[in-house]
């Protein structure tokens, strides 16, 4: 990878990362994060770490980002309202943490080896699939299995939230709302009264069952 291509990809990844935390719409933030992950994956491939680059694309951009998108749709997240007052202490702490992170980044870049030195320090077969598989299933086997269990628990939790049973009041409201469409005002008022009666009866029956 030439220096110009690396600088272009690095700048694109930084801009998209800033867009991830700077945009108000969560879907737009997610798309910017996908661009960041794909750009980093291309950088990995350009630095001869082909397996890591493709894993970055498949696992993060292909699977985890889709999971994030489903969570956004499931929770019906809206655009962030930044005009709300308050949270001064939280903003001050966030600014201090951001300054500390930038300082740490500059220290790491200052002490980082050059490209030629890093290539000389890399072991033989660095970034290959067999080397990655050997390291993953020997030194990091426990961490890999724990991550698998966590992802499985997240999937089960998402399914449980999506299949949550509706309460009798909500079911009655949805049924009545579907029936009210197209009615006359008097009929709509009568239907609303019947819905309130059904909801009150459902609450009374639920209370009697609990007692």
Secondary structure, 3 states (H helix, E strand, C coil): CCHHHHHHHHHHHHHHHHHHHHCCCHHHHHHHHHHHHHHHHHHHHHCCCHHHHHHHHHHHHHHHHHHHHHHHHHHCCCCCCCCCCCCHHHHHHHHHHHHHHHHHHHHHHHHCCCHHHHHHHCCCCCCCHHHHHHHHCCCCHHHHHHHHHHHHHHHHHHHHHHCCCCCHHHHHHHHHHHHHCCCCHHHHHHHHHHHHHHHHHHHHHHHHHHC
